Amino acid sequence: MGASPDMIRSVIRGSGSALPRNAVSNDELATRVDTSNQWIVERTGIRQRYIAGEGETTGSLAIDAARAALADAGIEARSIDLIVLATATPDNTFPATATKVQHALGCNGGMAFDVAAVCSGFLYALATADSMLRTGMAKRALVIGAETFSRILDWDDRTTCVLFGDGAGAIVLEAAEVADDGPGVLATRLHADGAHHEMLYVDGGPSTTQTVGHVRMKGREVFRHAVVNLAEVLGEVIDGAGLSVADIDWVVPHQANARILDATARKLGISPDRVIYTVDRHANTSAASVPLAFDVARKDGRIKPGDLVMFEAMGGGFTWGASLVRM
């Protein structure tokens, strides 16, 4: 039999990330909040997080991450014709923070918009860009997750403020003709269930309170749903790609809580050695956490060309999803 004909896939050409200047340890946080390093580490695995300071915004972090991804890919910004930026903490209610990134990079004229799916945002943004590349609406895309969650935290609520951090991650995606066993996004599944709004939400907004509001969360319920939903969607993606758990080289999960990562891996039968953990150093950076972790694992040499990598996340809404990519 002859070789399979080439197909159009969205291929990752590069990645980049950006973090605020200020790293805040658990001990430093304990001087401002009624908590301790031991309490935080035992429940979450978090040891520090980065907090945006003066002049640092979701937009500025996204721009830095995008520039790093373009440099890594060896691609000029002017060739980018699509920017999809996932964030729950935009610089302004409008316009989209993606347009700020577009202008700073000097690639005006193409498409640029934000996606709001909280911690699953990067997966939603990746799926959106993948669809647009495969159908020919664009040729090269920047997919970015960027957040300044510190700006919507209630610093008197130790059950939430210790969990989150700020940062940005980005990838360059390019539509390319590849063989069946070639690189690119292989399968994606996304879900949402608005019935669980009250379990994880922000108690503000322009149309309701005319304020930004603060994060509110019922942690125990979120944990329970996360383990079940993530295991199910990972199974859906693996089945959709016609593969098995044993075929996956790396899982790059949303970095919400080390206990969720461990429980999900056990439920699927995936070795913890194949799961990328950065929650200890970044905390939960919402839509930025998957691309941040991915960039770390690419740059330190763990994720290599040819590897099968599974992205997965769940966030407020609830929203959740997973995507399988061959490098």
C-alpha positions as CSV (number, residue, x, y, z in Angstrom):
1,M,0.0,0.0,0.0
2,G,1.1,3.5,-0.7
3,A,1.8,6.2,1.9
4,S,-1.1,8.1,3.4
5,P,-1.8,11.4,1.6
6,D,-0.7,14.6,3.4
7,M,-3.2,16.5,5.4
8,I,-3.4,20.0,6.9
9,R,-2.6,20.1,10.6
10,S,-1.8,22.9,13.0
11,V,1.8,22.4,14.0
12,I,3.5,23.9,17.0
13,R,6.6,25.8,15.8
14,G,7.7,27.5,19.0
15,S,6.7,28.4,22.6
16,G,7.5,31.2,25.0
17,S,6.5,32.4,28.5
18,A,6.7,35.4,30.7
19,L,6.5,35.9,34.5
20,P,6.3,39.0,36.6
21,R,9.5,40.2,38.3
22,N,8.2,39.5,41.9
23,A,8.2,35.9,43.2
24,V,6.3,35.6,46.5
25,S,7.1,32.6,48.7
26,N,4.6,31.0,51.0
27,D,6.5,32.3,54.0
28,E,6.2,35.9,52.6
29,L,2.5,35.4,52.0
30,A,2.1,34.2,55.6
31,T,3.2,37.6,56.8
32,R,0.1,39.1,55.2
33,V,-2.4,36.3,55.4
34,D,-3.4,33.9,58.2
35,T,-1.7,30.8,56.7
36,S,1.6,29.0,56.7
37,N,4.0,27.3,54.3
38,Q,3.1,23.9,55.7
39,W,-0.6,24.5,55.3
40,I,-0.3,25.6,51.7
41,V,2.2,22.9,50.6
42,E,0.2,20.0,52.2
43,R,-3.0,21.0,50.5
44,T,-1.8,22.3,47.2
45,G,1.8,21.6,46.5
46,I,2.4,25.3,45.9
47,R,5.6,26.8,47.3
48,Q,5.6,30.2,45.5
49,R,3.9,32.3,42.9
50,Y,4.6,35.4,40.8
51,I,2.6,38.6,41.5
52,A,2.4,41.4,38.9
53,G,3.7,44.7,40.0
54,E,3.4,48.3,38.8
55,G,3.4,48.4,35.0
56,E,2.9,44.7,34.6
57,T,-0.5,43.7,33.1
58,T,-2.1,40.8,31.4
59,G,-1.3,42.5,28.1
60,S,2.4,43.2,28.9
61,L,3.0,39.6,30.0
62,A,1.2,38.3,26.9
63,I,3.4,40.5,24.7
64,D,6.6,39.2,26.3
65,A,5.4,35.6,26.0
66,A,4.4,36.1,22.4
67,R,7.8,37.7,21.5
68,A,9.6,34.7,23.2
69,A,7.5,32.2,21.2
70,L,8.2,34.0,17.9
71,A,11.9,34.1,18.7
72,D,11.8,30.4,19.6
73,A,10.0,29.6,16.3
74,G,12.3,31.8,14.2
75,I,9.2,33.4,12.7
76,E,8.7,37.2,12.1
77,A,5.7,38.7,13.8
78,R,4.4,40.2,10.6
79,S,3.6,36.7,9.3
80,I,1.1,36.1,12.1
81,D,-2.5,36.5,10.8
82,L,-4.3,35.3,13.9
83,I,-4.0,35.9,17.6
84,V,-6.2,34.1,20.1
85,L,-5.6,35.2,23.7
86,A,-7.2,33.3,26.6
87,T,-7.7,35.4,29.7
88,A,-10.2,36.0,32.5
89,T,-8.3,39.2,33.5
90,P,-8.2,41.4,30.5
91,D,-6.5,44.8,30.6
92,N,-9.9,46.4,29.7
93,T,-13.5,45.3,29.4
94,F,-12.9,46.1,25.7
95,P,-11.1,46.1,23.3
96,A,-9.7,42.6,23.4
97,T,-6.2,42.4,25.0
98,A,-5.2,40.4,21.9
99,T,-5.4,43.6,19.9
100,K,-2.8,45.2,22.2
101,V,-0.6,42.2,21.6
102,Q,-1.1,42.6,17.8
103,H,-0.3,46.3,17.8
104,A,2.9,45.8,20.0
105,L,4.1,43.0,17.6
106,G,3.4,45.1,14.5
107,C,1.2,42.5,12.8
108,N,-1.9,44.6,12.5
109,G,-4.6,43.7,10.0
110,G,-5.2,40.0,10.8
111,M,-7.6,38.6,13.3
112,A,-7.1,39.2,17.0
113,F,-9.6,38.4,19.8
114,D,-9.9,37.1,23.4
115,V,-11.4,33.9,24.6
116,A,-13.0,33.6,28.1
117,A,-13.1,30.1,29.5
118,V,-11.1,30.7,32.7
119,C,-8.6,27.9,33.4
120,S,-9.7,26.0,30.3
121,G,-9.1,29.1,28.2
122,F,-5.9,28.0,26.6
123,L,-7.6,24.8,25.4
124,Y,-10.5,26.7,24.0
125,A,-8.1,29.1,22.3
126,L,-6.0,26.3,20.9
127,A,-9.1,24.6,19.5
128,T,-10.3,27.8,17.9
129,A,-7.0,28.6,16.3
130,D,-6.6,25.0,15.1
131,S,-10.0,25.1,13.4
132,M,-9.3,28.3,11.7
133,L,-5.9,27.1,10.5
134,R,-7.2,23.8,9.2
135,T,-10.0,25.5,7.2
136,G,-7.6,28.1,5.7
137,M,-8.9,31.2,7.5
138,A,-5.3,31.8,8.7
139,K,-1.8,30.4,8.1
140,R,0.1,31.3,11.3
141,A,-1.3,31.9,14.7
142,L,-0.3,33.0,18.2
143,V,-2.2,31.2,20.9
144,I,-1.7,32.8,24.2
145,G,-2.8,32.3,27.8
146,A,-2.2,35.3,30.0
147,E,-3.5,36.3,33.5
148,T,-3.0,38.7,36.4
149,F,-5.3,36.8,38.8
150,S,-3.7,38.7,41.7
151,R,-5.9,41.7,40.7
152,I,-9.1,39.8,41.4
153,L,-8.1,38.0,44.6
154,D,-9.6,38.7,48.0
155,W,-6.4,38.9,50.1
156,D,-8.4,38.3,53.3
157,D,-9.7,34.9,52.0
158,R,-6.9,32.4,52.6
159,T,-8.8,29.6,50.9
160,T,-8.3,31.3,47.5
161,C,-5.6,33.9,47.6
162,V,-2.8,31.4,48.3
163,L,-3.7,29.4,45.2
164,F,-3.2,31.8,42.3
165,G,-0.4,33.6,40.5
166,D,0.3,35.7,37.4
167,G,2.0,34.9,34.2
168,A,1.7,34.2,30.4
169,G,2.5,31.4,28.0
170,A,2.3,31.4,24.2
171,I,2.7,29.0,21.3
172,V,3.2,29.7,17.5
173,L,0.9,27.5,15.4
174,E,1.3,27.0,11.7
175,A,-0.9,25.3,9.1
176,A,1.3,22.7,7.4
177,E,0.9,19.7,5.2
178,V,2.0,16.6,7.1
179,A,1.7,12.8,6.8
180,D,-0.7,10.9,9.0
181,D,2.1,10.1,11.5
182,G,3.4,13.7,11.3
183,P,3.3,16.5,13.9
184,G,0.3,18.7,14.8
185,V,-2.9,18.8,16.8
186,L,-4.5,15.4,16.5
187,A,-7.7,15.6,18.6
188,T,-9.5,17.9,20.9
189,R,-12.6,17.7,23.1
190,L,-14.2,20.6,24.9
191,H,-17.1,20.7,27.4
192,A,-19.0,23.1,29.6
193,D,-21.7,22.8,32.3
194,G,-23.1,26.1,33.5
195,A,-25.1,24.4,36.3
196,H,-22.0,24.7,38.5
197,H,-21.5,28.5,38.3
198,E,-21.6,29.0,42.0
199,M,-18.7,26.6,42.7
200,L,-16.1,28.8,41.0
201,Y,-16.8,32.4,39.9
202,V,-16.0,36.1,40.3
203,D,-18.6,38.1,42.2
204,G,-18.4,41.1,39.9
205,G,-18.8,42.3,36.4
206,P,-19.7,45.3,34.2
207,S,-23.3,44.2,33.7
208,T,-24.1,43.1,37.2
209,T,-22.1,45.0,39.8
210,Q,-20.1,47.4,37.7
211,T,-17.0,46.3,39.6
212,V,-14.2,43.8,38.9
213,G,-15.1,41.6,41.9
214,H,-13.2,38.8,43.6
215,V,-12.7,35.0,43.0
216,R,-15.0,32.8,45.0
217,M,-14.6,29.1,45.2
218,K,-16.0,25.9,46.9
219,G,-12.7,24.0,46.8
220,R,-13.9,20.6,47.8
221,E,-16.6,20.4,45.2
222,V,-14.3,21.8,42.4
223,F,-11.8,19.1,43.3
224,R,-14.3,16.3,43.0
225,H,-15.6,17.5,39.6
226,A,-12.1,18.1,38.3
227,V,-10.9,14.6,38.8
228,V,-13.9,13.0,37.2
229,N,-14.3,15.4,34.3
230,L,-10.6,15.5,33.4
231,A,-10.3,11.7,33.5
232,E,-13.3,11.4,31.2
233,V,-12.2,14.0,28.6
234,L,-8.7,12.6,28.5
235,G,-10.3,9.2,27.7
236,E,-12.4,10.9,25.0
237,V,-9.4,12.4,23.3
238,I,-7.3,9.3,23.4
239,D,-10.2,7.3,21.9
240,G,-10.8,9.9,19.3
241,A,-7.2,9.8,18.2
242,G,-7.3,6.0,18.1
243,L,-4.5,5.7,20.7
244,S,-4.1,4.3,24.2
245,V,-2.8,5.9,27.5
246,A,0.4,4.0,27.0
247,D,1.1,6.0,23.8
248,I,1.2,9.3,25.6
249,D,4.7,10.6,26.4
250,W,3.7,13.6,28.5
251,V,0.6,15.1,30.1
252,V,0.7,18.9,30.5
253,P,-2.2,19.7,32.8
254,H,-3.7,22.9,34.2
255,Q,-1.6,23.6,37.3
256,A,-4.4,24.1,39.8
257,N,-3.4,21.8,42.7
258,A,-0.9,19.0,43.0
259,R,-3.5,16.7,44.6
260,I,-5.8,17.1,41.5
261,L,-2.9,16.3,39.2
262,D,-2.0,13.2,41.2
263,A,-5.6,12.0,41.5
264,T,-6.2,12.4,37.8
265,A,-3.1,10.6,36.9
266,R,-4.0,7.7,39.2
267,K,-7.5,7.5,37.8
268,L,-6.1,7.2,34.2
269,G,-3.2,4.9,35.2
270,I,-0.6,7.5,34.0
271,S,2.7,7.5,35.8
272,P,3.4,10.7,37.7
273,D,6.8,10.7,35.9
274,R,4.9,11.5,32.7
275,V,3.0,14.5,34.2
276,I,4.6,18.0,33.9
277,Y,4.4,19.8,37.3
278,T,5.0,23.5,37.7
279,V,2.3,24.3,40.3
280,D,5.0,24.4,43.0
281,R,6.7,27.4,41.4
282,H,3.9,29.2,39.5
283,A,0.7,28.3,41.5
284,N,-2.5,28.4,39.5
285,T,-2.1,30.9,36.7
286,S,-5.5,30.0,35.2
287,A,-5.4,30.2,31.3
288,A,-1.6,30.7,31.4
289,S,-0.8,27.6,33.3
290,V,-0.8,25.0,30.5
291,P,1.3,27.0,28.0
292,L,3.7,28.0,30.9
293,A,4.2,24.4,31.9
294,F,4.6,23.4,28.3
295,D,7.3,26.0,27.7
296,V,9.2,24.9,30.8
297,A,9.1,21.3,29.7
298,R,10.2,22.1,26.1
299,K,13.0,24.3,27.3
300,D,14.4,21.9,29.8
301,G,14.5,19.1,27.2
302,R,11.8,16.8,28.5
303,I,9.4,17.3,25.6
304,K,11.1,16.4,22.3
305,P,10.1,16.3,18.6
306,G,7.9,13.3,17.9
307,D,6.5,13.1,21.5
308,L,2.8,12.8,22.0
309,V,1.7,15.5,24.4
310,M,-1.7,15.8,26.1
311,F,-2.9,19.2,27.3
312,E,-5.8,19.2,29.8
313,A,-7.6,21.8,32.0
314,M,-10.8,22.5,33.9
315,G,-12.0,25.9,35.1
316,G,-14.9,28.0,36.2
317,G,-18.1,27.6,34.3
318,F,-17.5,24.7,34.6
319,T,-15.4,24.4,31.4
320,W,-13.0,21.6,30.7
321,G,-11.2,20.0,27.8
322,A,-8.1,18.2,26.5
323,S,-6.1,18.3,23.3
324,L,-3.5,15.7,22.0
325,V,-0.6,17.1,20.0
326,R,2.3,15.4,18.3
327,M,5.5,17.5,18.5
